[in-house]
């Protein structure tokens, strides 16, 4: 009897936990039509909180072999970005950024390739790089580029959105509100991120 009570108690606890909704997508990363790596994006929703996790691994030639592991973890409460962390690990160096909403401002500590910024941002933001892979930024004018810790503009054109991140102009394409691909500028190599078919 006590064993049955333990099972029932376990079920009650599980059913009382906030339900988790999760969405996962896979992407191919290519340069000039040649695959150089892959990316996975996961969105987890728990009550009024949303968590976006991106992970990619690429390998390419740039005056020698370059291997890069990159990740972003972004946390939204309601519509507002609360916290984000980006990490880049490569055989050419390691970089990271931390962004946290504290006392009505973001505290930012960021390093990236040939870039460093420690600052505060005195207004809330409601979109970010990670969120661009799950939602079309309809009506959005600004977003947080997690790897730079930099608020950046979004401009809508006829069939794409252009985001200007520290001078790099990236284009995001959608169909019926769903992400299709992004054409990314980079100081090292331009590349394309394309959603794989389900």
N, C-alpha and C positions, 0 to 999 in steps of 0.2 A: 504493500500500500504506500509506504514512504517513497518507493521508487517512482510510482505513478504521480505522486504529489510533486516530486522534483521535476519530472518531465513537464507537468502542467505549469509549474512555477516558471520554468525556462521559457515555455511558449508565451506566457503572459508578458515576460520581460521583453522578448523579441518583438511581440506585437505592439508593445508600448513605445518602442524606439522610433524616432522620426524616420520616415521612409526615404530611401536613397534612390534617385533616378540618375542613371549614367548613360552617357553617349560617347562612343569611341569612333575615331576615324583614322585611316592610314593614308599616307601621302608618299609620293616619290619626289625626290629632289634631283634635278638634272641641270647640266651645263651644256649648251649647244646640242641638245638632243641626247646626250649621253648621261645615263644614270650615275650619280655620285653618292647616293645615300637615300635614307628613308626617314620619315618622321611619323610619330604617333601623337594624336591629340585626344585627351579625355576630359570630358566635362561631367562633373558630379554635382548634383543639386541636393541639398539637405535643408529642408524648410525654406527660409528666405536667404540662405547662403548658397553661393555657387563657387566651385573650385575648378580652375582650368589648369591642366597639366600637359605641357608639350615636351617631347623628347625627340632629339634627332641625332643621327650619326652620319657623318659624311667623310669621304676621303677623296682628295684630288691632288693634282700636281700644280705647284706654284713655286718655281725655283727649288724644287724638291717636294717630296711627298708630305702632304698636310692631312692630318687626321683630326677631326673636330667632333666632340660630344657636346651637345647644347641642350639646356633644359630651361623651361619657364614654369613657375608655379604662381598662379594668381588667385586671390581670394576676394570675392565680392560679397558684400552684405546688402541685400536689396539690390539696387542698381549701382551702388558706389564701390569703387575699388578700395579695399581696406589694406591689403598687403600684397607684395609681389617679390619674388626672388628669381633672378636669372643667373645661370652659371654656364661658363664656357670652359671646357678642358680640352687642350690640344697639345701637340708636340711642339708648338710654337709659343706657348704661353697659356696662362690661366687667368680668367677674368670673372667678375661677379658684380651683381648689383642687388641692393636691398632697398625696398621702398615700403614704408609703413605709415599709416595714418595715425597721427598722435597729436592730441590737443588742437584739433581743427586745422592741421596742416600735414603734408607729407614730409617725412624726413628721408632724404635720398642719399645713398652712398653708392656710386657706380664707377666701375672701370670696364672698358671695352677696348677693342683694338685701336690704338692711337687715340684714346679718349679717357678722360677721368672727370668726374663731377661729384662734389659733395654740396648739397644745397637743401633748401626747403621750398615747398610749393604751397601757397596759401589759399588754395581752393580745391574742392573735390573734383574727381574725374570719374566718368561713368562708362568708359570703354578702354580697352587695352589691346595690344598686339594679339595676345592669346585668344581673346574673345572674337577677333576678326575671322578666325577659322570656323566659328560656329554660327555667327550671326552677321547678317548684312548690316552695316552701320547706317541704316536709314535715319536721316536727320541729325547725325552726329557730325560735329565740326572739329572735335579735338579728342585725342586719345593718349594713353600712356604707352610709350615704347619702353617695355620693361628692361631690356638689356642696356639702354642708355639712361634710364630714369628720367626721361625727357618727354614732357607734354608736346605733342606733335599734331599738325593739322591734317584733316581729312577733307579732300575735295572730290565731289561727285562729278563724273563725266557721263557721257551717253551710255557706255557699256562697262564702265569700271569705276573704282574708287582709287584715287591716288593719295598715298600717305607719304609725307616728306619727313624722313627721320634723319636728323643731323646731316642734311644735304643729300641723302640717298632717296630717290623717288621710286617708291614701290607701288605696283598696281595690283589691286585685288578684284577678281572677277567672280560674279555670282549668277546663278540661274534659279529663278523662283525662290529667292531668298537663301539658297544653299551655296556655300563656297565651292568654286570650281578649281581655281588656280590663282597663284600670285607670281608676278614677275618682279624679282627683287634685285635692286642695285646693291653693290658691295664694293668697298675699296680694294678687295682682293679679287673676286670674280663675281660677275652677275650670274644669277641662277633662277630656276623656276621650281616652284612647289606646286604639285598637281595632286588633286585628290584621286585616290584609287577608286575604281568601281567597287560598289558594295559586294 
